[in-house]
Amino acid sequence: MVTAGLGAAFVPALALAGGLPAGVAATSLSALGGRHLSAMHRAYRTGASPAVAVTVTALMAAGRAVTPAVSSGVEKT
């Protein structure tokens, strides 16, 4: 519907990383605020498992690719 000019869509910036179809334009609506994502995992004495560490690192890298201000935000409780 958007490509046909019959609609509009609100999508996160990460969804635009692959580019836009012909005839579709995007604009930033910073007044809408941001999104805070958290990743939680079971804590072990040795730290995060290798799989968790790789997954969190990949998610943070993807976020930084579209939003340079992505924080590591690592918290230990």
N, C-alpha and C positions, 0 to 999 in steps of 0.2 A: 504494500500500500504506500509506503514511503517513497519508493522508487517511482511509482506511478503518480506521485504528487497528491495522493489522497489521504495522507496521514502524516503523523509526526511520531517520534519515539524518543524516550529518555533512555540512554544507555551509559554505562560506566566507561571511562576513558580507555580502560584495557580492552574493551570490545572494539575500539576503533583502531587498535594497533595494526591490524591487517589491512587497513585501507578502507575506502568507501566505494560503493558501486557508482557507476557513472550516473550523473544526475542527482546525487545525494550530497547535501552539504551538512557540515557539523559546526556547532558553535558551543563555546564553553558557557556554562551557567554557574559560575563560581558562587553566586549568592545562595545556591541550594545547599552549600556545605560540602563536607567530605564524608568519607567512609572510614571507619576504623575496623580493621579485621584482626582477630586474635587467633593464634594457634595454640591449642592446649594439648599436652601429652602427658603420659604417665612419667613421673620422674624416677630415675634409678640412681643409685649411689654413684654409678660411673657416668652419669649425664644422659643426654638424649641418645637414643639408638642411632646408628648410622643412617638408617632409612628416614627417620624423623629429621635429622640434621640436614640431609640432602633435600628433602621435601620443603622444609622451611626456607632453606637457602634459595631454592628455585622459585618459590613464591615471592620472596623479597626481590629477587633479580627481575622478575616479570613486572612487579610493581614499580621498581625504579626505572624500568624502560619507558614507562609512560608518565610517571610522576617522580621527578628526582628527589622529592622530599620524603620518600619512604623511610621511616625510622626502623632501626633494628628492634627497638622496643622489647628487648629480652628482659623478662622479669623472672625472678626465682622466688617461689613462695614456700 
